[in-house]
Amino acid sequence: MLAGLGYAAAYSLLGGLLLAVGFLVLDLLTPGRLAHHIWVERSANAALVLSAGFLGLGLVVFAAIWTNAEAGFGQALAWTVAFGLLGVVLQALAGVVLEVLTPGRMREVLVERELHPASGVVAAAQLAVSFVVVASIW
């Protein structure tokens, strides 16, 4: 039982670190500070996109742990890191591609206070990319 609790703690810490990396990458792609836009400026757009990113990465981490657990703790942890980082990179790439393919600047939309339909598109792209990564794991 203690070993199982230790594994759960390690996976939880790793999941938290991957979410933090996802946050930092989105922060780099956002003009200004992402946390400030969400908690101070109350940008629903930034909150929506960050929430979708977190949900998507959570699904990727879940799938990586679930499908690799029998390979042994070290190997499963390594696969979780690899797939989690892949999810972060692909989510960022999806946002950049959307910015190239659509009018206006998606980065600017994220910092608007009033809800903009484009933030829903970015959020959906983040989830879709995460689903593709999850499908590749299974």
Buried (B, 14 or more C-beta within 10 A) or exposed (E): EEEEEEBEEBBEEBBEEBBEBBBEBBBEBBEBEBEBBBEEEEBBBBBBBBBBBBBBBBBBBBBBBBBBBEEEBEEBBBBBBEBBBBBBBBBBEBBEEBBEEEEEEBBBBBBBEEBBEBBBBBBBBBBBBBBBBBEEBE
